[in-house]
Amino acid sequence: MLAVAASSPASAARLRGTARGDRIQAWNGVRDTVSCGRGRDIVTADPSDRVARDCEVVSRAISRDPYRNPQSQHETQVEPDSFGVGSSVLAVFQSGRIFGGGASNIGFSFSRNRGATWTRGFLPSTTANSTPAGPWPIVSDPSVAYDAQHGVWLVASLAVAADESAVLVHRSSDGVHWGAPVSATVAPTLGPLLLDKEWIVCDNGAASPFRGHCYVSYSDFRTNEISTQASSDGGLTWGLPTGSPDTAGRPSILGNFSPGVQPVVRPDGMVVIPYYDENRVAAIRSTDGGATYSTAAAIGSARYRGVAGLRVSPLPVAEVGADGTAYVAWADCAPSPGCARNSILLSSSRDGVTWSTPARVPTGSADAEIPGLAADPVAAGRLALAYYTLSDGRLDVWYVASRTGGSSWTKPQRLSTRSIPQGWIAATSDGSMVGDYISTSFAGGRAVPVFVLARGPKGSRLHEAAFAASLAGP
C-alpha cells in the first residue's frame, strides 16, 4: 500500500517518506524539503522544492498561469508540446484557457540540463496579455521545433480573431529570448475557422539534401486538405501551401474530424505526415523537400470510444527514430471487447508507405488517453511514452518505455501522485481539458515527459499547470 504525504499550502514543510513506496505531494506554492527513504517513491514538486536523490520519480511544475483576464479560466495551462536537442529541451503550452477555445497566451519553459531545472516565460506580441502586447484576441495549439542548420528554435501557434486567423511562427536563438512572430499564412474567419491544428518540424538530418528546411502543416479548410508550407531560412519566410492530390477524387481529405497532422522528417529528408482520417489513421509523404506530396497510405483502422465530459480524441502522435523509422501512436478502443475502453496503439514504417500492424502498448487495465511519444534521436529503437489513464472520472499520468522499437515495454510507471477529478481542470465547450495532446522528448539520453497536472481549486480559481519529469532508462 502506498503512503501519501502532503505539505500544507500555508507554510513550507519537511516531508519524509517511509520504508515503503511513497507518493509525496509537495506542489503547493512554497519551498518544501523532501526526502523519500526506501522504496520506489513518486514526488510532485514546485520548481523551488529541495528534493533528495533518494526520490526516484520527481515531476516538477515548470510554469503557472499568471494572467487575470476575465475571459480565461485561471490558473490553467493545457496542451503541451516539447522538443529536445542535445541536453536541452523546450516545452510550450496554452496558458489561461478560454472556454470557447484558445488561451490568453502561449507559455514556454526551457531546460539546458535534461529537464532538471527550467527557465520560464511567455511568448511576446501575441495577444493583449503578452509583453509587448500583440494584435490577436486569442492564441492556441502551440508546437515546437529546432532548426539545427540555422541554430534557431521555432514555435508555431494558431492566432484567432473575429475576422481572420493565422499560423504564427516565433523564433529564438537560445530558447529563452523571443522576437515578434511572423505569419506563415493568414485566412479569413467565415463563421468556422479555416485553419486548425498546425504542427511544425525541421529537417536536421546531417546527410539530408534538404537539411535546414522546416515545415508547418495544418488543417486547411480553404481547400479541404492538409496544407504544408516550407521555410529554408530559419522560419523567417514561408512558401505557398502545398497539399496532397487525394482531394482530386474525394470531397475532402479532412473528412468530418480535425486530422491532427503531425509531420516528421526522416534523416534522409523524407517528410512523413500522419493524421486521423475519420475511420483510419493515414499518412502522406514528400521526398522532394515539400515540393509535392503523395496520396494517402493507410496506417491502420481507427475506432475510438468517446469519454463523457472530457475533451479527448484519437489524434495521432508521431516521431522518427535514429535509424529513420517513423512511429505513430493513437488512442483506440479496438483491442477492448465491445470497444469498452481505449488503449494506445503503435505502428511503425521505414518508408512512410508500408506500416506495421498496429499493436497495443501495455499501458495497464484502465482507459488510456492522449499519448505523448518520443523516439531517441541517438539510440535506434528506444521509445518513451507518457499517457493519461481515466478511472472513475479521475485522471492519472503514466509512463512506459521500450528499447526494442515497441516490441516490448517496461512496466507502467506512475508520474502523478494524486488522481485528478475532472472538475479540477479547465472547462471547454467539448468537456474538461488537459489538452488534445501532451509530449515526451529525449534530452541527453533521458526521457522528459511534459504533461498537465492539477490540484484542488480555491473557490473559482483552478490550479492546473504544466509539469515535467526527467527519467533514466530503460
C-alpha positions as CSV (number, residue, x, y, z in Angstrom):
1,M,0.0,0.0,0.0
2,L,1.3,3.4,-0.9
3,A,1.7,6.1,1.7
4,V,0.6,9.6,0.6
5,A,2.0,12.7,2.2
6,A,1.2,16.3,1.5
7,S,2.5,19.7,2.8
8,S,0.2,22.5,3.8
9,P,-0.2,25.3,1.3
10,A,0.2,27.8,4.2
11,S,3.8,27.2,5.0
12,A,6.9,25.2,3.9
13,A,7.5,21.8,5.4
14,R,10.0,19.0,5.7
15,L,8.4,15.9,4.1
16,R,9.9,12.5,4.8
17,G,8.9,9.2,3.1
18,T,8.6,5.8,4.7
19,A,10.2,2.4,4.1
20,R,7.6,1.8,1.5
21,G,7.0,3.3,-1.9
22,D,5.5,6.7,-1.2
23,R,3.6,9.2,-3.2
24,I,4.5,12.6,-1.9
25,Q,2.5,15.7,-2.9
26,A,4.8,18.8,-2.3
27,W,3.3,21.0,-5.0
28,N,1.7,23.8,-3.0
29,G,3.4,27.1,-4.0
30,V,6.0,27.2,-1.2
31,R,9.5,25.8,-0.9
32,D,9.5,22.4,0.8
33,T,12.3,20.0,1.6
34,V,11.5,16.4,0.6
35,S,13.3,13.1,1.4
36,C,12.0,9.7,0.5
37,G,13.8,6.8,2.1
38,R,13.4,3.3,0.9
39,G,11.0,2.0,-1.8
40,R,10.3,3.5,-5.2
41,D,8.9,6.9,-4.5
42,I,7.0,9.5,-6.6
43,V,7.1,13.2,-5.8
44,T,5.1,16.1,-7.3
45,A,7.1,19.3,-6.5
46,D,7.3,23.0,-7.0
47,P,10.2,24.4,-9.0
48,S,12.0,25.6,-5.9
49,D,11.4,22.5,-3.7
50,R,14.6,20.7,-2.4
51,V,14.1,17.0,-3.3
52,A,16.6,14.4,-2.1
53,R,18.3,12.0,-4.5
54,D,16.6,9.1,-2.9
55,C,13.3,10.2,-4.5
56,E,13.3,8.1,-7.7
57,V,10.5,9.8,-9.8
58,V,10.1,13.5,-9.5
59,S,7.6,15.6,-11.5
60,R,8.1,19.4,-11.2
61,A,5.9,22.3,-12.1
62,I,7.6,24.1,-14.9
63,S,5.2,27.0,-15.3
64,R,2.0,28.5,-14.0
65,D,-0.7,30.8,-15.5
66,P,-0.1,34.4,-14.3
67,Y,-2.9,36.1,-16.1
68,R,-6.1,37.6,-14.7
69,N,-8.0,38.5,-17.9
70,P,-11.7,37.8,-17.3
71,Q,-12.4,35.7,-20.5
72,S,-10.0,33.0,-19.4
73,Q,-10.1,30.4,-16.6
74,H,-7.3,30.9,-14.1
75,E,-4.9,29.3,-13.2
76,T,-4.9,26.9,-16.2
77,Q,-2.3,25.6,-18.6
78,V,-3.1,22.9,-21.1
79,E,-1.8,21.1,-24.3
80,P,2.0,21.0,-24.0
81,D,4.4,20.1,-26.8
82,S,8.2,19.8,-26.5
83,F,11.4,19.1,-28.5
84,G,14.8,18.1,-27.3
85,V,18.3,18.8,-28.8
86,G,21.4,17.5,-27.1
87,S,20.8,18.1,-23.3
88,S,18.3,20.9,-24.0
89,V,14.5,20.7,-24.2
90,L,11.9,23.3,-24.9
91,A,8.3,23.0,-23.9
92,V,5.3,25.2,-24.9
93,F,1.7,25.2,-23.8
94,Q,-1.5,27.2,-23.7
95,S,-1.8,29.5,-20.6
96,G,-5.2,30.8,-19.5
97,R,-7.6,28.5,-21.3
98,I,-10.8,30.1,-22.7
99,F,-14.0,28.1,-22.5
100,G,-14.9,28.6,-26.2
101,G,-11.3,27.9,-27.5
102,G,-7.8,29.2,-27.3
103,A,-5.9,30.9,-24.4
104,S,-4.5,34.1,-23.0
105,N,-1.0,33.4,-24.3
106,I,1.5,30.7,-25.1
107,G,3.9,29.8,-22.3
108,F,7.3,28.3,-22.6
109,S,9.8,26.5,-20.4
110,F,13.4,25.8,-21.4
111,S,15.8,23.4,-19.8
112,R,19.6,23.1,-20.6
113,N,20.2,20.1,-18.2
114,R,17.9,17.3,-19.4
115,G,14.8,18.6,-17.7
116,A,16.3,19.0,-14.2
117,T,15.7,22.8,-14.0
118,W,13.7,25.2,-16.2
119,T,13.6,28.8,-17.3
120,R,10.0,30.0,-17.7
121,G,8.4,32.8,-19.8
122,F,5.7,33.7,-22.3
123,L,5.8,34.5,-26.0
124,P,5.7,38.2,-27.0
125,S,3.4,40.0,-29.4
126,T,0.6,37.5,-29.5
127,T,-2.5,38.8,-27.5
128,A,-3.3,41.8,-25.3
129,N,-1.9,39.7,-22.4
130,S,1.6,39.3,-23.9
131,T,4.6,41.6,-23.3
132,P,4.7,43.5,-25.6
133,A,1.1,43.2,-26.5
134,G,0.0,41.7,-29.7
135,P,-3.0,42.2,-32.0
136,W,-4.8,38.9,-31.6
137,P,-7.6,38.2,-29.1
138,I,-6.6,34.6,-28.5
139,V,-3.9,32.1,-29.4
140,S,-3.8,28.3,-29.3
141,D,-2.3,25.0,-30.4
142,P,1.5,25.5,-29.8
143,S,4.1,23.3,-31.4
144,V,7.9,23.5,-31.2
145,A,10.8,22.5,-33.4
146,Y,14.5,23.2,-33.7
147,D,16.4,24.1,-36.9
148,A,20.0,22.9,-36.4
149,Q,21.2,24.4,-39.8
150,H,20.2,27.9,-38.7
151,G,20.6,27.4,-34.9
152,V,17.0,28.6,-34.1
153,W,14.1,27.4,-32.0
154,L,10.7,27.7,-33.7
155,V,7.2,27.8,-32.1
156,A,4.1,27.6,-34.2
157,S,0.8,28.7,-32.9
158,L,-2.7,29.5,-34.1
159,A,-3.9,33.1,-33.6
160,V,-7.6,33.8,-33.9
161,A,-9.7,37.0,-34.3
162,A,-13.3,37.6,-35.3
163,D,-12.4,38.2,-38.9
164,E,-9.3,36.2,-39.5
165,S,-6.8,33.6,-38.2
166,A,-3.1,33.0,-38.8
167,V,-0.4,30.5,-38.2
168,L,2.3,32.4,-36.3
169,V,5.9,31.4,-36.0
170,H,8.1,32.7,-33.2
171,R,11.9,32.4,-33.4
172,S,14.7,32.2,-30.8
173,S,18.4,31.5,-30.8
174,D,18.5,30.4,-27.2
175,G,15.1,29.1,-26.3
176,V,14.5,31.9,-23.8
177,H,14.5,35.2,-25.7
178,W,11.9,35.5,-28.5
179,G,11.2,38.1,-31.2
180,A,7.8,39.1,-32.6
181,P,6.2,36.3,-34.7
182,V,6.0,36.1,-38.5
183,S,2.7,34.9,-40.1
184,A,3.2,31.8,-42.3
185,T,-0.4,32.1,-43.5
186,V,-3.5,34.2,-42.8
187,A,-7.1,33.2,-43.6
188,P,-10.4,35.0,-43.1
189,T,-12.8,33.6,-40.5
190,L,-16.0,32.8,-42.2
191,G,-18.1,31.5,-39.3
192,P,-15.9,28.4,-38.6
193,L,-12.2,28.7,-38.6
194,L,-10.4,27.9,-41.9
195,L,-7.1,27.0,-40.2
196,D,-6.7,24.5,-37.4
197,K,-4.2,22.2,-35.6
198,E,-0.9,23.3,-37.1
199,W,2.3,21.4,-36.3
200,I,6.0,22.4,-37.0
201,V,9.1,20.3,-37.7
202,C,12.6,20.9,-39.1
203,D,15.0,18.7,-41.2
204,N,18.1,18.2,-39.1
205,G,19.5,15.2,-41.0
206,A,23.2,15.5,-41.4
207,A,23.1,13.8,-44.8
208,S,19.7,15.1,-45.9
209,P,19.7,17.1,-49.2
210,F,17.0,19.3,-47.6
211,R,18.8,20.0,-44.2
212,G,17.6,23.3,-42.9
213,H,14.1,23.0,-44.4
214,C,11.4,23.5,-41.8
215,Y,7.7,22.5,-42.4
216,V,4.5,23.7,-40.9
217,S,1.4,21.6,-41.6
218,Y,-2.2,22.3,-40.7
219,S,-5.8,21.6,-41.5
220,D,-6.7,23.9,-44.3
221,F,-10.4,24.3,-44.7
222,R,-9.9,26.9,-47.5
223,T,-9.1,23.8,-49.7
224,N,-10.4,21.0,-47.5
225,E,-6.9,19.4,-47.4
226,I,-3.8,19.2,-45.3
227,S,-1.6,22.1,-46.3
228,T,2.1,22.3,-45.7
229,Q,4.4,25.3,-46.1
230,A,8.2,25.2,-46.1
231,S,10.9,27.6,-45.0
232,S,14.6,27.4,-45.8
233,D,15.8,30.5,-43.9
234,G,15.1,29.5,-40.3
235,G,11.4,30.4,-40.3
236,L,11.8,34.0,-41.5
237,T,9.8,33.4,-44.7
238,W,7.4,30.6,-45.8
239,G,6.5,29.3,-49.2
240,L,3.0,28.8,-50.5
241,P,0.8,25.9,-49.2
242,T,1.2,22.5,-50.8
243,G,-1.3,19.7,-50.4
244,S,-1.9,16.0,-51.3
245,P,-3.5,15.1,-54.6
246,D,-6.0,12.9,-52.8
247,T,-8.6,15.8,-52.9
248,A,-8.9,15.4,-56.6
249,G,-11.1,12.3,-56.3
250,R,-12.9,12.9,-53.0
251,P,-14.8,15.8,-51.3
252,S,-12.2,16.3,-48.5
253,I,-9.1,14.6,-47.2
254,L,-10.1,16.0,-43.9
255,G,-13.4,14.3,-43.6
256,N,-15.6,15.4,-40.6
257,F,-12.8,15.3,-38.0
258,S,-9.8,17.5,-37.3
259,P,-7.0,15.4,-38.6
260,G,-4.3,16.4,-36.1
261,V,-1.5,16.4,-38.6
262,Q,2.0,15.7,-37.1
263,P,4.8,16.0,-39.7
264,V,8.1,14.3,-39.0
265,V,11.3,14.1,-41.0
266,R,13.5,11.1,-41.6
267,P,17.3,11.5,-41.6
268,D,17.3,11.2,-45.4
269,G,14.9,14.2,-45.7
270,M,11.7,12.4,-46.3
271,V,8.7,14.2,-44.8
272,V,6.0,11.9,-43.4
273,I,2.7,13.4,-42.2
274,P,0.4,11.1,-40.2
275,Y,-3.1,12.2,-39.5
276,Y,-6.5,11.0,-38.3
277,D,-8.9,10.3,-41.2
278,E,-12.4,9.6,-39.7
279,N,-12.2,5.7,-39.5
280,R,-8.5,5.3,-40.0
281,V,-5.0,6.7,-39.3
282,A,-3.2,7.5,-42.6
283,A,-0.1,9.3,-43.8
284,I,1.1,11.3,-46.8
285,R,4.8,11.9,-47.6
286,S,7.2,14.1,-49.6
287,T,10.6,13.0,-51.0
288,D,11.4,16.4,-52.7
289,G,11.7,18.8,-49.8
290,G,8.0,19.6,-49.6
291,A,7.5,20.5,-53.3
292,T,4.9,17.7,-53.8
293,Y,3.1,15.1,-51.5
294,S,1.9,11.6,-52.2
295,T,-1.6,10.2,-51.9
296,A,-2.5,8.8,-48.5
297,A,-1.3,5.5,-47.3
298,A,-3.3,3.7,-44.6
299,I,-1.6,3.1,-41.3
300,G,-4.4,1.3,-39.6
301,S,-8.2,1.4,-39.0
302,A,-9.3,3.6,-36.1
303,R,-12.1,3.1,-33.6
304,Y,-12.5,5.4,-30.6
305,R,-14.7,5.4,-27.6
306,G,-15.5,9.0,-26.5
307,V,-15.4,9.9,-22.8
308,A,-18.4,11.8,-21.4
309,G,-17.5,15.2,-20.0
310,L,-13.8,15.0,-21.0
311,R,-12.2,16.6,-24.1
312,V,-10.2,13.7,-25.5
313,S,-9.8,12.4,-29.1
314,P,-7.8,9.9,-31.1
315,L,-5.4,12.4,-32.6
316,P,-2.1,10.6,-33.5
317,V,1.3,11.5,-32.3
318,A,4.4,10.8,-34.5
319,E,8.2,10.5,-34.1
320,V,11.2,9.4,-36.1
321,G,14.0,7.3,-34.5
322,A,17.7,7.4,-35.1
323,D,17.5,4.7,-37.8
324,G,14.8,6.6,-39.8
325,T,11.9,4.5,-38.5
326,A,8.7,6.5,-38.2
327,Y,6.4,5.7,-35.3
328,V,2.7,6.7,-34.8
329,A,0.7,6.2,-31.7
330,W,-3.0,6.9,-31.0
331,A,-5.9,6.0,-28.7
332,D,-8.1,3.3,-29.9
333,C,-10.8,1.0,-28.4
334,A,-10.4,-1.9,-30.9
335,P,-8.3,-4.1,-28.6
336,S,-11.1,-4.0,-25.9
337,P,-14.1,-6.4,-26.3
338,G,-17.1,-4.4,-27.3
339,C,-14.9,-1.3,-27.6
340,A,-15.4,-0.8,-23.9
341,R,-12.3,1.3,-23.3
342,N,-9.4,2.9,-25.1
343,S,-5.9,1.6,-25.4
344,I,-2.8,3.1,-27.0
345,L,-1.8,1.6,-30.4
346,L,1.6,1.9,-32.1
347,S,2.6,1.4,-35.7
348,S,5.9,1.9,-37.5
349,S,7.3,2.3,-41.0
350,R,10.7,2.7,-42.7
351,D,9.3,4.4,-45.8
352,G,6.1,6.2,-44.8
353,V,4.0,3.9,-47.1
354,T,4.1,0.4,-45.6
355,W,3.2,0.3,-41.9
356,S,3.3,-2.4,-39.3
357,T,0.1,-3.9,-38.0
358,P,-0.9,-1.6,-35.1
359,A,0.0,-3.2,-31.7
360,R,-1.4,-2.4,-28.3
361,V,1.1,-0.7,-25.9
362,P,0.8,-2.4,-22.5
363,T,-0.5,0.6,-20.5
364,G,-2.5,-1.3,-17.8
365,S,-6.2,-2.1,-17.5
366,A,-7.6,1.5,-17.2
367,D,-8.9,3.6,-20.2
368,A,-5.8,5.1,-21.8
369,E,-5.8,8.5,-23.5
370,I,-3.6,11.3,-25.0
371,P,-0.3,9.6,-25.8
372,G,2.9,11.7,-25.8
373,L,5.5,9.7,-27.7
374,A,9.3,10.2,-28.1
375,A,11.9,8.4,-30.2
376,D,15.5,8.7,-29.1
377,P,17.5,10.5,-31.9
378,V,20.7,8.7,-30.9
379,A,19.6,5.2,-29.9
380,A,17.6,3.3,-32.5
381,G,14.5,1.6,-31.2
382,R,14.4,3.5,-27.9
383,L,10.9,4.9,-27.3
384,A,9.3,6.7,-24.4
385,L,5.5,7.2,-24.0
386,A,3.6,9.3,-21.4
387,Y,-0.2,9.0,-21.3
388,Y,-3.2,9.6,-19.2
389,T,-5.5,6.9,-17.7
390,L,-9.1,7.6,-16.7
391,S,-10.8,5.7,-14.0
392,D,-14.0,6.6,-12.1
393,G,-13.8,10.1,-13.6
394,R,-10.3,10.7,-12.4
395,L,-7.1,11.2,-14.4
396,D,-3.6,9.9,-13.8
397,V,-0.3,10.3,-15.7
398,W,1.8,7.2,-16.5
399,Y,4.9,6.3,-18.4
400,V,6.3,3.3,-20.3
401,A,9.5,2.9,-22.4
402,S,10.9,0.5,-24.9
403,R,14.4,-0.4,-26.3
404,T,13.0,-2.6,-29.0
405,G,11.1,-0.3,-31.2
406,G,7.9,-1.1,-29.3
407,S,8.2,-4.9,-29.4
408,S,8.5,-4.9,-25.6
409,W,7.8,-2.3,-22.9
410,T,8.7,-1.6,-19.3
411,K,6.1,-1.9,-16.6
412,P,3.9,1.3,-16.4
413,Q,5.4,3.9,-14.0
414,R,3.0,6.4,-12.4
415,L,4.0,10.0,-12.7
416,S,1.1,11.7,-10.8
417,T,1.0,11.5,-7.0
418,R,-2.8,12.3,-6.9
419,S,-5.6,11.4,-9.2
420,I,-7.2,14.4,-10.8
421,P,-11.0,14.8,-10.7
422,Q,-12.4,16.3,-14.0
423,G,-13.7,19.3,-12.0
424,W,-10.2,20.4,-11.2
425,I,-9.3,21.1,-14.8
426,A,-10.3,23.7,-17.4
427,A,-13.8,23.5,-18.8
428,T,-14.4,23.8,-22.6
429,S,-17.3,23.5,-24.9
430,D,-16.2,19.9,-25.6
431,G,-15.6,18.9,-22.0
432,S,-12.9,19.3,-19.3
433,M,-9.4,19.6,-20.8
434,V,-5.8,18.8,-20.1
435,G,-5.1,19.1,-23.8
436,D,-5.7,17.4,-27.2
437,Y,-2.1,16.2,-26.9
438,I,0.8,16.0,-24.4
439,S,4.5,15.4,-25.2
440,T,7.7,13.5,-24.4
441,S,11.2,14.3,-25.7
442,F,14.7,12.8,-25.2
443,A,17.4,15.2,-23.9
444,G,20.9,13.9,-23.2
445,G,19.8,10.3,-23.0
446,R,16.9,11.0,-20.6
447,A,13.2,10.9,-21.4
448,V,11.5,14.1,-20.5
449,P,7.7,13.8,-20.4
450,V,5.7,17.1,-20.3
451,F,2.1,16.9,-19.2
452,V,-0.5,18.7,-17.1
453,L,-1.5,18.1,-13.5
454,A,-4.0,19.8,-11.2
455,R,-4.7,20.2,-7.5
456,G,-7.8,21.3,-5.8
457,P,-9.3,24.6,-6.8
458,K,-9.5,27.5,-4.3
459,G,-13.0,28.9,-4.8
460,S,-13.4,29.5,-8.5
461,R,-9.6,29.6,-9.1
462,L,-8.2,26.5,-10.6
463,H,-4.7,25.2,-10.1
464,E,-3.8,23.4,-13.4
465,A,-0.2,23.7,-14.6
466,A,2.5,22.2,-16.9
467,F,4.8,19.6,-15.3
468,A,7.9,17.7,-16.5
469,A,9.9,14.7,-15.3
470,S,13.4,13.6,-16.2
471,L,13.7,9.9,-16.4
472,A,16.6,7.5,-16.9
473,G,16.3,4.2,-18.7
474,P,15.3,1.7,-19.9
